[in-house]
Amino acid sequence: MGATITIASRAPMAIRLTQPEPNPEKPGQTAELTSIVISGAGNAAGVTEGLTHNVDADFYRAWVKANPNHPAVENGMFREVGGDEPDSGIQYGFAPASDAEAADGKAAGKSKPKT
């Protein structure tokens, strides 16, 4: 992996970028294509951009060049930012709800018994 960059995304959800086929005339002959997930910004807290750090610069630029008609590229939803960009503090991921519940001490959908 070469130089890394940070990508700011205004897309309302995460988007998986997959390495372009090395030989488009013979798709599917590559053993395994690399992919990354660019974080989205969609949330109720008003954060306007999701940041994804340590993205391989060559991979990202090759993907953008190979996918000029992707809606996120056409609409300017992604941009490269400097490493000093402040993080939103909101983390999105695939943690089970029970882990998120334990982190904030609140149980979604549970009511307290009346005493």
C-alpha positions as CSV (number, residue, x, y, z in Angstrom):
1,M,0.0,0.0,0.0
2,G,1.3,3.4,-1.0
3,A,0.3,6.8,0.3
4,T,-2.9,7.1,2.3
5,I,-5.5,9.8,2.2
6,T,-8.7,10.7,4.1
7,I,-12.0,10.7,2.2
8,A,-14.9,12.9,3.3
9,S,-18.3,11.6,2.1
10,R,-21.6,13.4,2.0
11,A,-23.4,10.2,0.9
12,P,-26.2,9.4,3.4
13,M,-24.9,5.8,3.8
14,A,-21.7,3.9,3.6
15,I,-20.6,2.9,0.1
16,R,-18.3,-0.1,-0.7
17,L,-15.7,0.7,-3.4
18,T,-14.3,-2.4,-5.2
19,Q,-11.1,-2.4,-7.2
20,P,-11.7,-2.0,-10.9
21,E,-11.2,-5.1,-13.0
22,P,-7.7,-5.2,-14.3
23,N,-8.9,-6.6,-17.6
24,P,-12.5,-5.4,-18.4
25,E,-12.6,-7.6,-21.5
26,K,-12.4,-10.7,-19.2
27,P,-14.3,-9.9,-16.0
28,G,-14.3,-12.3,-13.1
29,Q,-10.8,-13.8,-13.8
30,T,-9.2,-12.0,-11.0
31,A,-8.8,-14.2,-7.9
32,E,-10.0,-11.5,-5.5
33,L,-10.6,-7.8,-5.9
34,T,-9.8,-5.4,-3.0
35,S,-12.6,-3.4,-1.6
36,I,-13.0,-0.7,1.1
37,V,-16.0,0.9,2.7
38,I,-16.4,4.7,2.7
39,S,-18.3,5.9,5.7
40,G,-21.5,7.8,5.1
41,A,-22.8,11.0,6.8
42,G,-26.4,10.1,7.2
43,N,-27.4,10.5,10.9
44,A,-29.8,12.4,13.1
45,A,-27.0,14.4,14.7
46,G,-26.5,16.8,11.8
47,V,-23.0,15.7,10.8
48,T,-22.6,16.6,7.2
49,E,-19.6,14.4,6.2
50,G,-18.4,11.0,7.2
51,L,-14.6,10.6,7.3
52,T,-12.7,7.5,6.2
53,H,-9.1,7.6,7.2
54,N,-6.1,5.6,5.7
55,V,-7.6,5.0,2.3
56,D,-5.0,3.9,-0.3
57,A,-4.6,6.9,-2.6
58,D,-3.9,4.9,-5.7
59,F,-6.8,2.6,-5.1
60,Y,-9.3,5.5,-4.5
61,R,-8.1,7.5,-7.5
62,A,-8.2,4.4,-9.8
63,W,-11.8,3.7,-8.6
64,V,-12.9,7.3,-9.3
65,K,-11.3,7.2,-12.7
66,A,-13.0,3.8,-13.5
67,N,-16.4,4.9,-12.2
68,P,-17.1,8.4,-13.5
69,N,-20.8,7.7,-13.8
70,H,-21.3,6.5,-10.2
71,P,-23.8,8.8,-8.6
72,A,-21.5,9.6,-5.7
73,V,-18.8,10.7,-8.2
74,E,-21.1,12.6,-10.5
75,N,-22.6,14.5,-7.6
76,G,-19.4,15.3,-5.9
77,M,-20.2,13.3,-2.8
78,F,-16.6,12.3,-2.1
79,R,-13.6,14.6,-1.6
80,E,-10.0,14.1,-0.5
81,V,-9.2,16.0,2.7
82,G,-6.1,16.7,4.7
83,G,-5.2,14.5,7.7
84,D,-5.9,17.3,10.1
85,E,-9.7,17.2,9.3
86,P,-11.6,17.0,12.6
87,D,-13.5,13.8,13.2
88,S,-17.2,14.0,13.8
89,G,-17.0,11.8,16.9
90,I,-19.8,9.7,15.7
91,Q,-18.8,6.1,14.8
92,Y,-20.9,4.0,12.4
93,G,-20.3,0.3,12.1
94,F,-21.8,-3.1,12.3
95,A,-21.7,-3.5,16.1
96,P,-24.6,-5.6,17.5
97,A,-27.3,-3.5,19.2
98,S,-26.4,-5.1,22.5
99,D,-22.9,-3.7,22.2
100,A,-24.2,-0.2,21.4
101,E,-26.7,-0.5,24.3
102,A,-23.9,-1.4,26.7
103,A,-21.8,1.5,25.5
104,D,-24.4,4.2,26.3
105,G,-26.3,2.4,29.1
106,K,-29.7,2.7,27.4
107,A,-31.8,-0.1,26.1
108,A,-33.7,0.6,23.0
109,G,-37.4,-0.2,23.2
110,K,-37.3,-1.1,26.9
111,S,-39.3,0.7,29.4
112,K,-38.6,1.1,33.1
113,P,-41.0,-0.7,35.5
114,K,-43.1,1.7,37.5
115,T,-42.4,1.6,41.2
